[in-house]
Amino acid sequence: MKKGIVKIIAVDDHSFLLEGIVNALNKYDEIEIIGKTNCDAAYKEIKKAAVANEAFDILFTDLSFENVNNTDEIEDGEALMKKLDRDGIRPKTGVITGHSSINRVFNVIHNLKPLAYILKSNCSKDELYFAVQKMLNNEYFYTHSIHEKLMRRRIVEIQMDDVAIQILKELPRHSKIKNMVGVIQNAKGVELSLRTIENKLSNLRIDLDANNNIDLFTIAKELGIVD
């Protein structure tokens, strides 16, 4: 690898999208990028480069791969990251994907710790290049909407307590709030009154900016607070 050159490999099974990523970053003189449509091929390329002491600086990968056949050992981007971790050869990694469900986002970020999480829907040349600069400095970069969701989840988690979680989980199981009396208990095992439950629900609707209890449960599920 030439001195000062940033070596990148991108993996996506949609050739059109992969070509867009490669072409976008190829415009920068200091970047040398190749694309692979298959996780197995990407893994072999990364391993070969590591053995030759020409390791890739950055890996960009999608999470889901639809065009997987029976001969493929690595079925998706998550499996690729895990295998590279086991071998101790994973480059700084950025996810470029269409998955925006906060549960999926949170689990990927928490468990696999990619430095970047970028949504395909608003993946521009400038955003990609900015992400590369952040990643090279070991800094995190998340698409704006992903960053907002993560921040909102963190704020909500701080505000949540055991009673709030109990109430949110019980919401879809009861047609009337009064039916929760005798079910919801505090940390000491004391059953909460109808008024206490209703007050807690009112505060939760305010915290999560929900219009009603159905909206409240939907938002809580989207944020990954309940399954």
C-alpha positions, 0 to 999 in steps of 0.5 A: 500500500502506498504511503498515505493511502487509505485502503478500503473494502466495501461489501454489498450483494447489490451491485448497483449500490456497491458500485455507488459506494466505490465510485463515490470514494474513488473520487478522493485521491488518498482513498484506494477502494475495492468492492465485493458482492460476497462476504466469503470473497471479502473475508478472503481478501481481508485475510490475504491482505493481513497476511501480506502486511497490507491490511485494509484500514476500513471495511464497509458492509451491509448487514443482510445479504439476500443473494446467498447460496448454499456454498457460502460460509459467511451469510451476512455482514454480522457473521463477517464481522464476528469471523474477522473478530475471531481471527483478529483481523477486522479493520475499522468497520462501518455499516451501510444498510437499510436497517433502521429499527432501533432494536436492530441498530442498538444490538449491532452497535452494542454487540459488534461495535462498528465505528459507523452506522450509515443508512443507504437512503441518505448515503451521500459522497460527502457523508461517506467521506466524513465517516471515513475521516471520523473512523480513521481517528477512531471516532464514531459516526452515525447517520443523523436519524440513527444518532437521534434514535440512539440519543432518544433511547438513552434518555428514555432508559435513564427515565425508565424504572421497573414499574414503567417497564412493567406497565409498558409490557402489560399495556397490550394485554389489557383492554382497560387500565383498571385491569392492571390493578393487582398485576403491577407491583413496586420493588417491595412487592406492593400492588399499585393503585389505579391512580398510581398506574394512571399517573405513571402512564400519563408521565410516560406519554409525556416522556415519549411524546405519545398521543395515547396508550397505543401510540405509547406502546408502539414508540416503546417497541420501536425504541427497543424498551419492550419486545 
